[in-house]
Amino acid sequence: GHPIQPYYSYAQPATPFKVVFVTDAKFNDGGWGAVGFNATQAMKSKYGVALTTADSIAIPDIESTLTGYADGGANLIIAQGFQWGDPVVKVAPTYPDIKFVVMTGLVNASNVASIFPMQQQGSFLLGALAAMMSKTGTIGFVGGETYPNIINIAEGYKQGARFIAPNIKVVSTYLHDFNNPAKGREAALAQINSGADFLLHVADTSGHGVIEAAAGKGVYAFGAVADQNKLAPNTVLTSFVIDMGKAYDQAYKSVKDGTFVGKLTKPGIETGKGGPGDGIVYLAPFHSLDTKVPANVKAKLAQLTQDVISGKIQVPERTTPTA
């Protein structure tokens, strides 16, 4: 049998590392919200953290939500979305023992770090790809809101398209709504009717309407943040993806091992998921549409990717719209 252990030899269970993940997006959006949710679930299974998650937080409730979770105790609070930045900076000084990380934020403080991915490097490649394959000389962009991170994506897309075809027409629409597929569909149809045969959306759930419109009209769409090919396998040619798992893994490790610094980082393009270096932005595969992309286009895209990674091609960060 088992010898009876004296009571005092039982170690106290270690207090689990507590992570809170909050966003105004939806976890079931098949994109931005889903990628963040999956990344934190992976962290939970990999490291055994105690994880609390909440989505669909209304913008006016952000500050009170942060305060509520901070009062409940946490080691790390990850807030996903540009608009979480200012409330985090306001709340954080009251909780010096909690580390805060804002995805797509542009803020920092002693216990606040932001990750502002250089998504314009990914959208540059999408714009170039669209310009190489467009038959009409017009491509479209549909954004959910005029947030700096979304404008930055639109600007990279334009730069990439013009790098290939200086006179290409890029039509842009901002919906001011991330959760309205009908509005996304309407905007996309207007762009398609004005000649656009490639559409990039950065509009969360509204973007599903953009993809539906593209599918219905037989033009290509690009996915955002997640590999969205499965939403419409004959329509979503590729997507720019944020390797949120890699980003949040690095954030967790820095808090856990005491190397956390309250700074703004701007990780750029990588060659693929989990690639070497700090990059967290990459393009998804073409999947079943691979045969639709000519070999010379693939070769040029691969070269452009290397040139962006090496810095030979500069894709400046732009957070105010240009023509």
BALOBA-1460 file (C-alpha; in Angstrom, 3 decimals):
// residues 323
<rec num="1" residu="g" x="0.000" y="0.000" z="0.000"/>
<rec num="2" residu="h" x="0.906" y="3.664" z="0.027"/>
<rec num="3" residu="p" x="2.581" y="4.951" z="3.175"/>
<rec num="4" residu="i" x="0.552" y="7.690" z="4.846"/>
<rec num="5" residu="q" x="2.297" y="10.982" z="4.268"/>
<rec num="6" residu="p" x="2.579" y="13.304" z="7.248"/>
<rec num="7" residu="y" x="0.342" y="16.304" z="6.656"/>
<rec num="8" residu="y" x="3.127" y="18.872" z="6.614"/>
<rec num="9" residu="s" x="4.783" y="17.423" z="3.512"/>
<rec num="10" residu="y" x="1.954" y="18.535" z="1.239"/>
<rec num="11" residu="a" x="3.173" y="21.504" z="-0.781"/>
<rec num="12" residu="q" x="0.793" y="24.414" z="-1.091"/>
<rec num="13" residu="p" x="-0.476" y="24.482" z="-4.678"/>
<rec num="14" residu="a" x="1.225" y="27.258" z="-6.619"/>
<rec num="15" residu="t" x="-1.045" y="30.198" z="-7.404"/>
<rec num="16" residu="p" x="-1.775" y="29.877" z="-11.120"/>
<rec num="17" residu="f" x="-0.607" y="32.614" z="-13.457"/>
<rec num="18" residu="k" x="-3.751" y="34.585" z="-14.291"/>
<rec num="19" residu="v" x="-4.371" y="35.947" z="-17.768"/>
<rec num="20" residu="v" x="-7.373" y="38.068" z="-18.772"/>
<rec num="21" residu="f" x="-8.155" y="38.530" z="-22.474"/>
<rec num="22" residu="v" x="-10.679" y="41.207" z="-23.476"/>
<rec num="23" residu="t" x="-11.837" y="42.648" z="-26.791"/>
<rec num="24" residu="d" x="-14.714" y="44.587" z="-28.325"/>
<rec num="25" residu="a" x="-14.647" y="42.114" z="-31.239"/>
<rec num="26" residu="k" x="-16.509" y="38.804" z="-31.337"/>
<rec num="27" residu="f" x="-14.718" y="35.508" z="-30.737"/>
<rec num="28" residu="n" x="-16.826" y="33.879" z="-33.464"/>
<rec num="29" residu="d" x="-15.990" y="36.436" z="-36.184"/>
<rec num="30" residu="g" x="-13.751" y="34.040" z="-38.094"/>
<rec num="31" residu="g" x="-11.031" y="36.698" z="-38.074"/>
<rec num="32" residu="w" x="-9.655" y="39.308" z="-35.678"/>
<rec num="33" residu="g" x="-11.571" y="38.183" z="-32.581"/>
<rec num="34" residu="a" x="-11.223" y="34.475" z="-33.335"/>
<rec num="35" residu="v" x="-7.459" y="34.686" z="-33.856"/>
<rec num="36" residu="g" x="-6.976" y="36.380" z="-30.478"/>
<rec num="37" residu="f" x="-9.256" y="33.894" z="-28.729"/>
<rec num="38" residu="n" x="-7.445" y="30.911" z="-30.267"/>
<rec num="39" residu="a" x="-4.064" y="32.381" z="-29.322"/>
<rec num="40" residu="t" x="-5.042" y="32.727" z="-25.658"/>
<rec num="41" residu="q" x="-6.621" y="29.249" z="-25.603"/>
<rec num="42" residu="a" x="-3.315" y="27.893" z="-26.931"/>
<rec num="43" residu="m" x="-1.506" y="29.734" z="-24.128"/>
<rec num="44" residu="k" x="-3.839" y="28.098" z="-21.615"/>
<rec num="45" residu="s" x="-3.216" y="24.581" z="-22.901"/>
<rec num="46" residu="k" x="0.534" y="25.149" z="-23.326"/>
<rec num="47" residu="y" x="1.297" y="26.813" z="-19.995"/>
<rec num="48" residu="g" x="-1.668" y="25.962" z="-17.783"/>
<rec num="49" residu="v" x="-2.522" y="29.590" z="-17.098"/>
<rec num="50" residu="a" x="-5.836" y="30.488" z="-15.484"/>
<rec num="51" residu="l" x="-7.568" y="32.245" z="-18.380"/>
<rec num="52" residu="t" x="-10.572" y="34.567" z="-18.307"/>
<rec num="53" residu="t" x="-11.926" y="35.877" z="-21.616"/>
<rec num="54" residu="a" x="-14.628" y="38.374" z="-22.594"/>
<rec num="55" residu="d" x="-15.685" y="39.587" z="-26.028"/>
<rec num="56" residu="s" x="-18.203" y="42.049" z="-27.500"/>
<rec num="57" residu="i" x="-17.305" y="44.715" z="-24.919"/>
<rec num="58" residu="a" x="-19.006" y="47.986" z="-25.905"/>
<rec num="59" residu="i" x="-16.534" y="50.847" z="-26.399"/>
<rec num="60" residu="p" x="-18.056" y="52.991" z="-23.577"/>
<rec num="61" residu="d" x="-17.658" y="50.007" z="-21.194"/>
<rec num="62" residu="i" x="-13.949" y="49.436" z="-21.842"/>
<rec num="63" residu="e" x="-12.634" y="51.343" z="-18.830"/>
<rec num="64" residu="s" x="-15.058" y="49.799" z="-16.324"/>
<rec num="65" residu="t" x="-14.378" y="46.343" z="-17.803"/>
<rec num="66" residu="l" x="-10.631" y="46.785" z="-17.310"/>
<rec num="67" residu="t" x="-11.119" y="48.022" z="-13.749"/>
<rec num="68" residu="g" x="-13.397" y="45.089" z="-12.941"/>
<rec num="69" residu="y" x="-10.921" y="42.479" z="-14.150"/>
<rec num="70" residu="a" x="-7.951" y="44.258" z="-12.553"/>
<rec num="71" residu="d" x="-9.803" y="44.334" z="-9.220"/>
<rec num="72" residu="g" x="-10.327" y="40.583" z="-9.566"/>
<rec num="73" residu="g" x="-6.580" y="40.099" z="-9.798"/>
<rec num="74" residu="a" x="-4.414" y="39.109" z="-12.753"/>
<rec num="75" residu="n" x="-0.778" y="38.798" z="-13.770"/>
<rec num="76" residu="l" x="-1.390" y="39.821" z="-17.367"/>
<rec num="77" residu="i" x="-4.319" y="41.582" z="-19.043"/>
<rec num="78" residu="i" x="-4.322" y="41.440" z="-22.846"/>
<rec num="79" residu="a" x="-6.639" y="43.983" z="-24.468"/>
<rec num="80" residu="q" x="-7.166" y="43.534" z="-28.197"/>
<rec num="81" residu="g" x="-8.034" y="46.608" z="-30.244"/>
<rec num="82" residu="f" x="-6.622" y="50.092" z="-30.859"/>
<rec num="83" residu="q" x="-9.401" y="51.750" z="-28.857"/>
<rec num="84" residu="w" x="-8.311" y="49.931" z="-25.660"/>
<rec num="85" residu="g" x="-5.087" y="51.945" z="-25.528"/>
<rec num="86" residu="d" x="-6.172" y="55.126" z="-23.760"/>
<rec num="87" residu="p" x="-8.404" y="53.374" z="-21.177"/>
<rec num="88" residu="v" x="-5.576" y="50.926" z="-20.380"/>
<rec num="89" residu="v" x="-3.150" y="53.801" z="-19.762"/>
<rec num="90" residu="k" x="-5.752" y="55.432" z="-17.517"/>
<rec num="91" residu="v" x="-6.451" y="52.287" z="-15.461"/>
<rec num="92" residu="a" x="-2.945" y="50.758" z="-15.295"/>
<rec num="93" residu="p" x="-1.277" y="53.083" z="-12.711"/>
<rec num="94" residu="t" x="-3.765" y="51.914" z="-10.060"/>
<rec num="95" residu="y" x="-2.570" y="48.312" z="-10.561"/>
<rec num="96" residu="p" x="1.245" y="48.443" z="-10.711"/>
<rec num="97" residu="d" x="1.552" y="44.667" z="-10.182"/>
<rec num="98" residu="i" x="-0.489" y="43.843" z="-13.280"/>
<rec num="99" residu="k" x="1.089" y="43.952" z="-16.733"/>
<rec num="100" residu="f" x="-1.114" y="45.169" z="-19.595"/>
<rec num="101" residu="v" x="-0.579" y="44.434" z="-23.291"/>
<rec num="102" residu="v" x="-2.604" y="46.217" z="-26.000"/>
<rec num="103" residu="m" x="-2.729" y="44.559" z="-29.434"/>
<rec num="104" residu="t" x="-2.691" y="47.234" z="-32.189"/>
<rec num="105" residu="g" x="-2.261" y="49.837" z="-29.452"/>
<rec num="106" residu="l" x="0.033" y="52.843" z="-29.735"/>
<rec num="107" residu="v" x="0.451" y="53.458" z="-25.998"/>
<rec num="108" residu="n" x="2.893" y="52.492" z="-23.295"/>
<rec num="109" residu="a" x="3.660" y="53.070" z="-19.616"/>
<rec num="110" residu="s" x="5.783" y="51.313" z="-17.000"/>
<rec num="111" residu="n" x="3.342" y="48.369" z="-16.851"/>
<rec num="112" residu="v" x="1.756" y="48.821" z="-20.300"/>
<rec num="113" residu="a" x="3.154" y="47.490" z="-23.575"/>
<rec num="114" residu="s" x="1.602" y="47.757" z="-27.037"/>
<rec num="115" residu="i" x="2.078" y="45.575" z="-30.090"/>
<rec num="116" residu="f" x="1.423" y="47.488" z="-33.318"/>
<rec num="117" residu="p" x="2.032" y="44.949" z="-36.097"/>
<rec num="118" residu="m" x="3.384" y="46.283" z="-39.359"/>
<rec num="119" residu="q" x="0.317" y="45.005" z="-41.182"/>
<rec num="120" residu="q" x="1.027" y="47.433" z="-44.023"/>
<rec num="121" residu="q" x="3.848" y="45.093" z="-45.043"/>
<rec num="122" residu="g" x="1.329" y="42.274" z="-45.494"/>
<rec num="123" residu="s" x="-1.212" y="44.471" z="-47.269"/>
<rec num="124" residu="f" x="1.562" y="45.824" z="-49.550"/>
<rec num="125" residu="l" x="2.020" y="42.265" z="-50.807"/>
<rec num="126" residu="l" x="-1.746" y="41.842" z="-51.257"/>
<rec num="127" residu="g" x="-1.942" y="45.099" z="-53.220"/>
<rec num="128" residu="a" x="0.934" y="43.975" z="-55.430"/>
<rec num="129" residu="l" x="-0.712" y="40.585" z="-55.988"/>
<rec num="130" residu="a" x="-4.035" y="42.231" z="-56.855"/>
<rec num="131" residu="a" x="-2.333" y="44.604" z="-59.307"/>
<rec num="132" residu="m" x="-0.499" y="41.725" z="-61.002"/>
<rec num="133" residu="m" x="-3.737" y="39.762" z="-61.469"/>
<rec num="134" residu="s" x="-6.433" y="42.443" z="-61.893"/>
<rec num="135" residu="k" x="-8.096" y="42.459" z="-65.298"/>
<rec num="136" residu="t" x="-9.907" y="45.770" z="-64.725"/>
<rec num="137" residu="g" x="-7.197" y="47.999" z="-63.277"/>
<rec num="138" residu="t" x="-9.433" y="48.741" z="-60.276"/>
<rec num="139" residu="i" x="-9.210" y="47.164" z="-56.811"/>
<rec num="140" residu="g" x="-11.117" y="47.872" z="-53.603"/>
<rec num="141" residu="f" x="-10.569" y="48.272" z="-49.863"/>
<rec num="142" residu="v" x="-13.314" y="48.075" z="-47.220"/>
<rec num="143" residu="g" x="-12.384" y="49.152" z="-43.679"/>
<rec num="144" residu="g" x="-14.478" y="48.877" z="-40.541"/>
<rec num="145" residu="e" x="-13.364" y="52.149" z="-38.975"/>
<rec num="146" residu="t" x="-10.790" y="54.907" z="-39.525"/>
<rec num="147" residu="y" x="-8.501" y="53.577" z="-36.784"/>
<rec num="148" residu="p" x="-4.746" y="54.112" z="-37.288"/>
<rec num="149" residu="n" x="-4.049" y="50.383" z="-37.692"/>
<rec num="150" residu="i" x="-6.733" y="50.062" z="-40.394"/>
<rec num="151" residu="i" x="-5.653" y="53.184" z="-42.301"/>
<rec num="152" residu="n" x="-2.117" y="51.768" z="-42.162"/>
<rec num="153" residu="i" x="-3.315" y="48.539" z="-43.822"/>
<rec num="154" residu="a" x="-5.157" y="50.506" z="-46.528"/>
<rec num="155" residu="e" x="-2.073" y="52.631" z="-47.231"/>
<rec num="156" residu="g" x="0.175" y="49.573" z="-47.582"/>
<rec num="157" residu="y" x="-2.337" y="48.005" z="-49.968"/>
<rec num="158" residu="k" x="-2.322" y="51.133" z="-52.163"/>
<rec num="159" residu="q" x="1.473" y="51.331" z="-52.119"/>
<rec num="160" residu="g" x="1.825" y="47.671" z="-53.140"/>
<rec num="161" residu="a" x="-0.682" y="48.023" z="-55.958"/>
<rec num="162" residu="r" x="1.014" y="51.170" z="-57.301"/>
<rec num="163" residu="f" x="4.446" y="49.564" z="-57.010"/>
<rec num="164" residu="i" x="3.266" y="47.164" z="-59.736"/>
<rec num="165" residu="a" x="0.819" y="49.397" z="-61.637"/>
<rec num="166" residu="p" x="1.300" y="53.130" z="-60.931"/>
<rec num="167" residu="n" x="-2.048" y="54.071" z="-62.492"/>
<rec num="168" residu="i" x="-4.195" y="51.432" z="-60.799"/>
<rec num="169" residu="k" x="-7.404" y="52.735" z="-59.241"/>
<rec num="170" residu="v" x="-7.930" y="51.881" z="-55.560"/>
<rec num="171" residu="v" x="-11.456" y="52.476" z="-54.259"/>
<rec num="172" residu="s" x="-11.771" y="52.739" z="-50.455"/>
<rec num="173" residu="t" x="-14.844" y="52.646" z="-48.223"/>
<rec num="174" residu="y" x="-15.033" y="52.890" z="-44.422"/>
<rec num="175" residu="l" x="-18.180" y="51.353" z="-42.930"/>
<rec num="176" residu="h" x="-17.941" y="52.754" z="-39.373"/>
<rec num="177" residu="d" x="-19.346" y="49.386" z="-38.316"/>
<rec num="178" residu="f" x="-17.487" y="46.131" z="-37.661"/>
<rec num="179" residu="n" x="-20.587" y="44.065" z="-37.082"/>
<rec num="180" residu="n" x="-22.807" y="44.584" z="-40.100"/>
<rec num="181" residu="p" x="-22.348" y="42.075" z="-42.947"/>
<rec num="182" residu="a" x="-25.175" y="43.722" z="-44.951"/>
<rec num="183" residu="k" x="-23.311" y="47.045" z="-44.905"/>
<rec num="184" residu="g" x="-20.116" y="45.266" z="-45.948"/>
<rec num="185" residu="r" x="-21.935" y="43.537" z="-48.807"/>
<rec num="186" residu="e" x="-23.444" y="46.825" z="-50.023"/>
<rec num="187" residu="a" x="-20.069" y="48.614" z="-50.000"/>
<rec num="188" residu="a" x="-18.421" y="45.713" z="-51.820"/>
<rec num="189" residu="l" x="-21.134" y="45.565" z="-54.496"/>
<rec num="190" residu="a" x="-20.708" y="49.305" z="-55.137"/>
<rec num="191" residu="q" x="-16.948" y="48.791" z="-55.566"/>
<rec num="192" residu="i" x="-17.454" y="45.773" z="-57.852"/>
<rec num="193" residu="n" x="-19.954" y="47.762" z="-59.927"/>
<rec num="194" residu="s" x="-17.335" y="50.495" z="-60.335"/>
<rec num="195" residu="g" x="-14.922" y="47.900" z="-61.735"/>
<rec num="196" residu="a" x="-13.072" y="46.438" z="-58.736"/>
<rec num="197" residu="d" x="-12.110" y="42.786" z="-59.279"/>
<rec num="198" residu="f" x="-10.061" y="42.356" z="-56.058"/>
<rec num="199" residu="l" x="-11.346" y="43.378" z="-52.623"/>
<rec num="200" residu="l" x="-9.490" y="43.573" z="-49.314"/>
<rec num="201" residu="h" x="-11.626" y="43.938" z="-46.214"/>
<rec num="202" residu="v" x="-10.454" y="44.822" z="-42.714"/>
<rec num="203" residu="a" x="-13.889" y="44.907" z="-41.161"/>
<rec num="204" residu="d" x="-14.273" y="41.897" z="-38.846"/>
<rec num="205" residu="t" x="-17.816" y="40.501" z="-39.117"/>
<rec num="206" residu="s" x="-18.852" y="43.174" z="-41.658"/>
<rec num="207" residu="g" x="-16.101" y="41.733" z="-43.843"/>
<rec num="208" residu="h" x="-18.090" y="38.513" z="-44.222"/>
<rec num="209" residu="g" x="-20.498" y="40.552" z="-46.372"/>
<rec num="210" residu="v" x="-17.585" y="41.755" z="-48.506"/>
<rec num="211" residu="i" x="-16.487" y="38.164" z="-49.115"/>
<rec num="212" residu="e" x="-20.089" y="37.111" z="-49.913"/>
<rec num="213" residu="a" x="-20.443" y="39.933" z="-52.445"/>
<rec num="214" residu="a" x="-17.154" y="38.972" z="-54.102"/>
<rec num="215" residu="a" x="-18.244" y="35.325" z="-54.272"/>
<rec num="216" residu="g" x="-21.604" y="36.271" z="-55.785"/>
<rec num="217" residu="k" x="-19.990" y="38.459" z="-58.448"/>
<rec num="218" residu="g" x="-17.078" y="36.149" z="-59.256"/>
<rec num="219" residu="v" x="-14.255" y="38.450" z="-58.147"/>
<rec num="220" residu="y" x="-11.465" y="37.740" z="-55.667"/>
<rec num="221" residu="a" x="-11.349" y="38.801" z="-52.035"/>
<rec num="222" residu="f" x="-8.510" y="38.872" z="-49.508"/>
<rec num="223" residu="g" x="-9.011" y="37.829" z="-45.893"/>
<rec num="224" residu="a" x="-7.866" y="39.810" z="-42.882"/>
<rec num="225" residu="v" x="-5.944" y="38.757" z="-39.747"/>
<rec num="226" residu="a" x="-6.943" y="35.076" z="-40.090"/>
<rec num="227" residu="d" x="-6.652" y="32.717" z="-43.045"/>
<rec num="228" residu="q" x="-10.239" y="33.210" z="-44.229"/>
<rec num="229" residu="n" x="-10.133" y="30.906" z="-47.261"/>
<rec num="230" residu="k" x="-12.635" y="28.527" z="-45.685"/>
<rec num="231" residu="l" x="-15.293" y="31.285" z="-45.653"/>
<rec num="232" residu="a" x="-15.344" y="31.108" z="-49.479"/>
<rec num="233" residu="p" x="-12.736" y="28.687" z="-50.884"/>
<rec num="234" residu="n" x="-13.172" y="29.812" z="-54.517"/>
<rec num="235" residu="t" x="-13.080" y="33.525" z="-53.664"/>
<rec num="236" residu="v" x="-10.576" y="34.221" z="-50.854"/>
<rec num="237" residu="l" x="-7.303" y="33.993" z="-52.766"/>
<rec num="238" residu="t" x="-5.138" y="34.601" z="-49.694"/>
<rec num="239" residu="s" x="-5.225" y="36.591" z="-46.453"/>
<rec num="240" residu="f" x="-2.795" y="38.637" z="-44.438"/>
<rec num="241" residu="v" x="-2.503" y="36.875" z="-41.104"/>
<rec num="242" residu="i" x="-1.361" y="38.105" z="-37.698"/>
<rec num="243" residu="d" x="0.503" y="35.373" z="-35.823"/>
<rec num="244" residu="m" x="-1.261" y="36.311" z="-32.587"/>
<rec num="245" residu="g" x="-0.116" y="33.071" z="-30.935"/>
<rec num="246" residu="k" x="3.521" y="34.078" z="-31.368"/>
<rec num="247" residu="a" x="2.861" y="37.637" z="-30.158"/>
<rec num="248" residu="y" x="0.940" y="36.607" z="-27.030"/>
<rec num="249" residu="d" x="3.409" y="33.814" z="-26.285"/>
<rec num="250" residu="q" x="6.235" y="36.366" z="-26.234"/>
<rec num="251" residu="a" x="4.168" y="38.673" z="-24.003"/>
<rec num="252" residu="y" x="3.398" y="35.851" z="-21.548"/>
<rec num="253" residu="k" x="7.037" y="34.746" z="-21.359"/>
<rec num="254" residu="s" x="8.246" y="38.299" z="-20.713"/>
<rec num="255" residu="v" x="5.873" y="38.715" z="-17.765"/>
<rec num="256" residu="k" x="6.624" y="35.219" z="-16.447"/>
<rec num="257" residu="d" x="10.411" y="35.592" z="-16.558"/>
<rec num="258" residu="g" x="10.517" y="39.220" z="-15.429"/>
<rec num="259" residu="t" x="11.830" y="40.713" z="-18.675"/>
<rec num="260" residu="f" x="8.619" y="42.631" z="-19.465"/>
<rec num="261" residu="v" x="9.247" y="46.208" z="-20.608"/>
<rec num="262" residu="g" x="6.480" y="48.785" z="-21.006"/>
<rec num="263" residu="k" x="7.240" y="49.688" z="-24.590"/>
<rec num="264" residu="l" x="5.659" y="49.852" z="-28.038"/>
<rec num="265" residu="t" x="6.882" y="47.152" z="-30.434"/>
<rec num="266" residu="k" x="6.206" y="47.058" z="-34.172"/>
<rec num="267" residu="p" x="6.781" y="43.509" z="-35.428"/>
<rec num="268" residu="g" x="6.674" y="43.120" z="-39.198"/>
<rec num="269" residu="i" x="6.476" y="40.510" z="-41.907"/>
<rec num="270" residu="e" x="7.726" y="36.931" z="-41.575"/>
<rec num="271" residu="t" x="7.932" y="34.166" z="-44.149"/>
<rec num="272" residu="g" x="5.223" y="32.051" z="-42.531"/>
<rec num="273" residu="k" x="3.548" y="31.112" z="-39.277"/>
<rec num="274" residu="g" x="6.019" y="30.908" z="-36.399"/>
<rec num="275" residu="g" x="8.888" y="31.988" z="-38.629"/>
<rec num="276" residu="p" x="12.259" y="32.995" z="-37.154"/>
<rec num="277" residu="g" x="12.723" y="36.487" z="-35.766"/>
<rec num="278" residu="d" x="10.130" y="38.835" z="-34.330"/>
<rec num="279" residu="g" x="7.826" y="39.058" z="-37.347"/>
<rec num="280" residu="i" x="4.158" y="38.205" z="-36.806"/>
<rec num="281" residu="v" x="2.563" y="39.127" z="-40.165"/>
<rec num="282" residu="y" x="2.452" y="36.681" z="-43.083"/>
<rec num="283" residu="l" x="0.347" y="35.714" z="-46.101"/>
<rec num="284" residu="a" x="-1.816" y="32.596" z="-46.015"/>
<rec num="285" residu="p" x="-1.444" y="29.916" z="-48.722"/>
<rec num="286" residu="f" x="-3.571" y="30.002" z="-51.882"/>
<rec num="287" residu="h" x="-5.144" y="26.622" z="-51.018"/>
<rec num="288" residu="s" x="-7.300" y="25.274" z="-53.879"/>
<rec num="289" residu="l" x="-6.833" y="28.516" z="-55.841"/>
<rec num="290" residu="d" x="-3.094" y="27.860" z="-56.210"/>
<rec num="291" residu="t" x="-3.461" y="26.921" z="-59.894"/>
<rec num="292" residu="k" x="-5.150" y="30.277" z="-60.610"/>
<rec num="293" residu="v" x="-1.974" y="32.192" z="-59.722"/>
<rec num="294" residu="p" x="0.528" y="32.230" z="-62.618"/>
<rec num="295" residu="a" x="4.074" y="31.056" z="-61.882"/>
<rec num="296" residu="n" x="5.582" y="34.462" z="-62.739"/>
<rec num="297" residu="v" x="3.192" y="36.146" z="-60.277"/>
<rec num="298" residu="k" x="4.205" y="33.700" z="-57.526"/>
<rec num="299" residu="a" x="7.878" y="34.329" z="-58.257"/>
<rec num="300" residu="k" x="7.427" y="38.106" z="-58.161"/>
<rec num="301" residu="l" x="5.422" y="37.873" z="-54.918"/>
<rec num="302" residu="a" x="8.166" y="35.744" z="-53.314"/>
<rec num="303" residu="q" x="10.777" y="38.302" z="-54.399"/>
<rec num="304" residu="l" x="8.732" y="41.211" z="-53.035"/>
<rec num="305" residu="t" x="8.309" y="39.354" z="-49.725"/>
<rec num="306" residu="q" x="12.081" y="38.931" z="-49.408"/>
<rec num="307" residu="d" x="12.648" y="42.580" z="-50.359"/>
<rec num="308" residu="v" x="10.232" y="43.792" z="-47.669"/>
<rec num="309" residu="i" x="11.827" y="41.496" z="-45.054"/>
<rec num="310" residu="s" x="15.350" y="42.654" z="-45.988"/>
<rec num="311" residu="g" x="14.309" y="46.308" z="-46.024"/>
<rec num="312" residu="k" x="15.167" y="46.741" z="-49.703"/>
<rec num="313" residu="i" x="11.538" y="47.790" z="-50.148"/>
<rec num="314" residu="q" x="10.333" y="50.173" z="-47.447"/>
<rec num="315" residu="v" x="6.625" y="50.190" z="-46.663"/>
<rec num="316" residu="p" x="6.244" y="53.214" z="-44.382"/>
<rec num="317" residu="e" x="3.771" y="53.188" z="-41.543"/>
<rec num="318" residu="r" x="0.995" y="55.657" z="-42.413"/>
<rec num="319" residu="t" x="-1.856" y="56.308" z="-40.022"/>
<rec num="320" residu="t" x="-3.482" y="59.193" z="-41.887"/>
<rec num="321" residu="p" x="-5.112" y="58.496" z="-45.253"/>
<rec num="322" residu="t" x="-3.550" y="59.630" z="-48.521"/>
<rec num="323" residu="a" x="-5.337" y="59.929" z="-51.861"/>
